[in-house]
Amino acid sequence: MAYRWKNTLTARDVTPYQTYLNRRQLMAGAVAGAGFASIGGSLQAKEGLEPNSYEDITQYNNYYEFGTGKTDPAANAHTLVTDNWTVKIDGMVDKPGDYAFEDIMKAMTVEERIYRFRCVEAWSMVIPWNGFELADMLAMAGVQSGAKYVAFETALRPDEMPGVRFPVLDWPYVEGLRLDEAMHPLTIMATGIYGKDIPNQNGAPLRLVVPWKYGFKSIKSIVRITLTDEEPATSWNKANAREYGFYSNVNPEVSHPRWSQASERPVGGGLFAKRIPTLMFNGYEEEVAGLYEGMDLKANF
């Protein structure tokens, strides 16, 4: 497929932050740099979309383990210790175990990908991620034939995460994907932003990014990945199943019970930024619509 790349980039080879800032016409839905291909059928260069600033991305986000305000994660996440990070991969895999982050990085191919990001709260960004395809990480552990879903779990460290002292959610934060969603080439594990290591407030050292789903599906600071044949529980669905379905695909035709999803507010445009129409599957319809062929997307929201 045109949007699946293999190259020899490492974390040290990605475009430096200042180089990004000096570019004028980076497009959303493409990886930056010569020789890379467009990945978004509706995200062509003619749109002229530019990534949000590093400050936008790292100073305005949700990470409830560090507080429920948009600036709380940036203020509080410095307490998270990411040294000696491991990810347990278990369940229906051939090689279960605790995988050191350093070993994962040595085995993976790091790429640059610029994706749209759409929050369920109806705000959006364009983010230049660095990371690798989740499919490659799962292949390292060996997915068994009976597996149908992938479950994810965030670190739970009360001494380092002040937000978990409050029962905002049922901690630890958990998420899940259907296996074909997880194996899709657009689904990545992000390890950086703008060529820098991903900051704590954005999910260091390793977070999921599924660009056609609402942002809360892209679970942060992952410590466990489980392959299973049963649909896994997810945190927001457990908290309020009526408002947060398992799939949570971006769909302008399906409103949240408390607000419309037909449009979004781009972050970075100022207090009076003009809202823009939300695209089906966040602009990745051409690539992912086939995953849901025959499904009722209103019932399976």
C-alpha positions, 0 to 999 in steps of 0.5 A, a space after each residue: 500500500 502507498 501509505 505503508 513505508 519502510 526505511 532506516 530512520 532512527 529517532 536521531 534522524 527525524 527532522 529537527 524542531 527548528 527545521 519544522 518551524 521554518 517550513 511553510 507548507 507542511 501537509 497534514 496526512 503526510 510524513 515530512 521529508 523527501 521520498 515519503 508518500 501521502 497517506 491521507 486521501 482527503 489530506 492532499 498538499 492542496 490543503 496547505 495545513 501546517 502542524 500546530 506549534 510545539 507549545 500548542 501540542 505540549 501545553 494544551 491536552 488531556 491526561 487526567 492522571 495529572 489533572 483535568 484541566 488542559 494545562 494541568 498535564 504540562 504543569 504536573 507531569 514532570 513527576 512521572 519517572 520514565 527510566 527503565 520503562 517496560 511494556 508487558 505483552 501478554 495474552 494470546 502471543 507466542 512470546 509473552 514477557 516484559 519488553 524493555 523500552 530500549 529494546 523495543 526501540 532498537 527493534 523498531 523503525 522510527 518514522 515521521 508522520 503528521 496526523 490530524 488529531 481530533 478530541 471528542 470535546 470537538 477541538 483539533 490539532 495537526 501533530 507531527 509524531 515520530 514513532 513506529 507501526 503498532 503492527 511491527 511491535 505486535 509481530 515482535 511478540 507473535 500474535 496468535 491466530 485466535 486473537 481478535 482484540 488488543 487491550 492497552 493499559 496506562 501506568 498507575 503510579 499514585 506517587 507520581 500521578 496526582 490526578 489518580 487520587 481522585 475517582 475521575 475514572 476507574 484507574 488504571 486507564 485502559 483502552 482497546 482496539 479490534 485486531 484489524 484496527 491495531 494492525 492497520 498501517 496508520 496505527 502507530 506507537 508514538 515516541 516523539 513529537 517534532 523530533 524530540 522525545 515525547 514529553 511526559 504530558 503527551 504520554 512518554 515514553 510510548 503512546 498509541 496514536 489512532 488518527 481516525 478515532 477520537 483522541 481518548 482512544 490513543 492511550 498514553 504511557 503504556 505499560 501493558 498490551 494484551 492480545 485477547 479474543 474478547 472485546 476489552 473494557 475501556 475506561 470512558 466506556 466504563 464511565 459512561 457507555 451512553 456517551 463513549 462507545 468502544 469504537 469512538 470513530 470520528 463521525 460528524 453524523 453522530 453527535 455526542 449526547 451533549 454536543 454536536 460533532 459536526 464541526 471542530 475548533 482548531 487549537 492555535 487560532 486564538 479565542 475567535 478561531 473559526 470552526 471547521 467541518 469535521 471530516 468522516 474518520 477525521 479525514 482518513 475515510 479512504 484508508 479505513 472505511 473498509 474496516 467497518 463495511 456493513 457495520 451500523 456506525 450509529 449503533 457501533 459508535 
